[in-house]
């Protein structure tokens, strides 16, 4: 199992391979600062391309106000939303009742909402401004949300809220799961937020890129190790078994004879 190293330790090890100066701080020399910056760049590339399980998390949506009761927004540090649940518990009830809210494509959602009976007592609407334009948002007021959509990958429009329980959809009643931005601390003692298996991939990717950019030569051995690390990553990215694995045969088509 690869040992986790601090940013300073990885910088020092790469400088040794480059025949660079010894340093005790990532900012000691221009070269050490460049190496540390390349390690950071490689970290973000790995995190973005691999969508690592350790960078997924539970989170809540951001609420708006009673003037836009069925509008919520994705937190700025969230990259993707895998699913949304909303607590349908009534005020008189004790246990929470998180229920899945299903996504609808924008066109289907608008057709569904705009086709509602405008004379019904539980149908309401408000004007919503996008840029310099104003659009109607039609929604139910008699129950918790069942569907949602988005027009910009950040603003979420829900189909309903229960006006007997709340004046608008609440942050504390949402439970969501998705990919969050990867955190990076650029300091000597910082340990990149990757599991053990990926630390060597980060080191080899950074080492190969440092040779390419700082020495203007290829380090074929580091590049080979990095390729092997990517292959291992896609097969073994999950530490907790039971999640969808890269070679999960139950997810692959069956082309055999019946």
C-alpha positions in Angstrom: 0.0 0.0 0.0 1.4 3.4 -1.0 2.3 5.7 1.9 0.5 9.0 2.0 3.0 11.9 1.6 2.8 15.5 2.4 3.1 18.1 -0.4 6.6 19.0 0.9 7.7 15.3 0.8 6.4 14.8 -2.7 8.1 18.1 -3.8 11.4 17.0 -2.2 11.2 13.5 -3.8 10.5 15.0 -7.3 13.4 17.5 -6.9 15.7 14.6 -6.1 14.8 13.0 -9.4 15.2 16.3 -11.2 18.7 16.8 -9.6 17.2 20.0 -8.1 18.3 21.8 -4.9 17.4 20.5 -1.5 14.5 22.5 0.1 12.8 22.6 3.5 9.8 24.6 2.2 7.8 24.3 -1.1 8.5 28.0 -1.6 12.3 27.9 -1.0 13.2 28.1 -4.7 11.4 28.9 -7.9 11.8 25.3 -9.0 10.3 23.9 -5.8 7.3 26.3 -6.2 6.9 25.1 -9.7 6.9 21.5 -8.7 4.4 22.1 -5.9 2.1 23.9 -8.4 2.3 21.0 -10.9 1.4 18.5 -8.1 -1.7 20.7 -7.4 -2.6 20.8 -11.1 -2.3 17.0 -11.3 -4.4 16.6 -8.2 -7.3 18.6 -9.7 -7.0 16.7 -13.0 -7.2 13.3 -11.2 -10.2 14.5 -9.1 -12.0 15.9 -12.2 -11.5 12.9 -14.5 -11.9 10.1 -11.9 -15.0 11.4 -9.9 -13.6 9.7 -6.9 -15.9 8.2 -4.2 -14.2 10.2 -1.5 -15.2 13.4 -3.1 -18.9 12.6 -3.1 -21.0 13.8 -0.1 -24.4 14.4 1.4 -25.4 18.1 1.4 -28.4 20.4 1.6 -29.7 22.8 -1.1 -29.8 26.6 -0.6 -33.3 28.0 0.0 -34.6 31.3 -1.5 -37.7 33.1 -0.1 -41.5 33.2 0.0 -41.4 35.3 -3.2 -40.1 32.3 -5.0 -41.3 29.4 -2.9 -40.4 26.5 -5.2 -37.0 27.7 -6.3 -33.8 26.4 -4.6 -30.2 26.5 -5.7 -27.2 24.2 -5.8 -24.5 25.1 -3.3 -21.5 26.7 -5.0 -19.1 23.9 -3.9 -21.3 21.1 -5.4 -20.4 19.9 -8.9 -23.1 17.4 -9.6 -26.4 16.2 -8.0 -27.1 12.5 -8.1 -30.3 12.6 -6.2 -32.6 14.8 -4.0 -34.8 13.8 -1.1 -37.3 16.1 0.7 -38.6 15.7 4.2 -42.4 15.3 3.9 -43.0 15.2 7.6 -46.0 17.2 8.9 -45.6 19.5 11.9 -47.7 17.2 14.1 -45.5 14.1 13.2 -42.3 13.1 14.9 -40.2 10.9 12.5 -38.7 12.4 9.4 -40.1 11.2 6.1 -37.5 11.8 3.4 -39.0 11.1 -0.1 -37.2 11.0 -3.4 -37.8 14.0 -5.7 -37.6 12.9 -9.3 -35.9 14.9 -12.1 -37.8 15.9 -15.2 -36.3 17.5 -18.3 -37.1 21.2 -18.6 -39.5 20.8 -21.5 -41.5 17.9 -19.9 -41.6 19.8 -16.5 -42.9 23.0 -18.1 -45.6 21.1 -20.1 -46.7 19.4 -16.9 -46.8 22.5 -14.8 -48.3 24.9 -17.4 -51.0 22.4 -18.2 -52.4 22.5 -14.6 -56.0 23.7 -14.1 -55.5 27.4 -13.3 -58.9 27.5 -11.5 -57.9 24.9 -8.9 -57.6 26.2 -5.4 -54.1 24.6 -4.8 -52.5 26.1 -8.0 -50.4 29.2 -7.7 -48.0 31.2 -9.8 -45.4 33.8 -9.5 -43.2 35.8 -11.9 -39.5 34.8 -12.0 -36.9 37.0 -13.6 -34.1 35.4 -15.7 -31.8 38.1 -17.0 -34.0 40.9 -18.2 -37.0 38.5 -19.0 -39.9 37.5 -16.8 -41.4 34.0 -16.9 -44.4 32.5 -14.9 -43.7 29.7 -12.5 -46.8 27.5 -11.9 -46.8 25.2 -8.9 -49.0 23.3 -6.4 -49.4 24.5 -2.8 -51.0 21.4 -1.3 -48.1 18.9 -1.0 -44.4 18.5 -0.7 -42.4 18.4 -4.0 -42.4 15.3 -6.3 -40.5 16.6 -9.3 -37.8 19.2 -10.1 -36.0 20.6 -13.1 -33.3 23.1 -14.0 -32.7 25.6 -16.8 -29.0 26.4 -16.0 -27.6 23.5 -14.0 -27.6 25.6 -10.8 -31.1 26.9 -10.2 -33.7 24.2 -9.3 -37.4 24.6 -9.9 -39.8 22.2 -8.0 -43.3 21.4 -8.8 -44.9 22.1 -5.4 -44.7 22.9 -1.7 -47.0 22.5 1.2 -48.3 26.0 2.2 -49.9 24.6 5.3 -46.5 23.6 6.6 -44.1 26.2 5.3 -44.0 29.5 3.3 -41.3 28.1 0.9 -39.1 25.0 0.4 -36.6 24.8 3.3 -32.9 24.0 3.2 -33.0 21.9 6.4 -35.6 19.6 4.8 -33.4 18.6 1.8 -31.0 15.8 1.7 -28.9 15.5 -1.5 -26.0 13.4 -2.7 -23.4 14.4 -5.3 -19.9 15.3 -6.2 -18.4 18.2 -4.4 -15.4 20.3 -5.3 -12.1 18.8 -4.2 -10.3 20.7 -1.4 -6.7 21.5 -1.7 -4.4 23.1 0.9 -1.2 24.5 -0.5 1.1 24.1 2.4 4.1 22.0 3.4 2.3 19.7 5.8 -0.9 19.3 3.7 -1.7 15.7 2.6 -3.7 15.6 -0.7 -7.3 14.4 -0.2 -6.9 11.0 -2.0 -6.9 7.5 -0.7 -3.7 5.5 -0.5 -4.0 3.9 -3.9 -4.2 7.2 -5.7 -1.3 8.9 -3.9 1.2 7.0 -6.1 -0.8 7.9 -9.2 -0.6 11.6 -8.2 3.1 11.4 -7.6 3.9 9.7 -10.9 1.7 12.0 -12.9 3.3 15.0 -11.3 6.8 13.6 -11.7 6.2 12.9 -15.4 4.8 16.4 -16.0 7.7 18.0 -14.1 10.3 16.2 -16.3 8.3 17.3 -19.4 7.9 21.0 -18.4 11.0 21.7 -16.3 13.6 19.4 -18.0 12.0 19.3 -21.5 12.4 15.5 -21.5 10.1 12.5 -21.0 10.3 10.3 -18.0 9.1 7.0 -19.6 9.2 5.1 -16.3 7.0 7.6 -14.5 4.6 7.8 -17.4 4.3 4.0 -17.4 3.6 3.9 -13.7 1.0 6.6 -14.1 -0.8 4.6 -16.8 -0.8 1.6 -14.6 -2.2 3.8 -11.8 -5.1 4.9 -14.0 -5.9 1.3 -14.9 -5.9 0.3 -11.3 -8.1 3.3 -10.4 -11.0 2.4 -12.7 -11.0 -1.2 -11.4 -10.6 -0.4 -7.7 -11.7 3.1 -7.0 -14.3 1.9 -4.4 -12.9 0.9 -1.0 -16.3 -0.2 0.3 -17.4 -3.2 -1.6 -21.0 -3.5 -3.0 -20.8 -0.2 -4.9 -20.8 -0.3 -8.7 -17.4 -1.5 -9.7 -15.7 -0.9 -13.0 -15.8 -4.6 -13.9 -19.2 -5.4 -12.3 -20.5 -8.2 -14.6 -24.1 -7.6 -13.5 -23.9 -4.2 -15.2 -22.6 -5.5 -18.5 -24.7 -6.7 -21.5 -25.0 -10.5 -21.8 -24.2 -11.6 -25.4 -24.0 -15.3 -24.6 -26.5 -17.9 -25.9 -29.6 -18.5 -23.8 
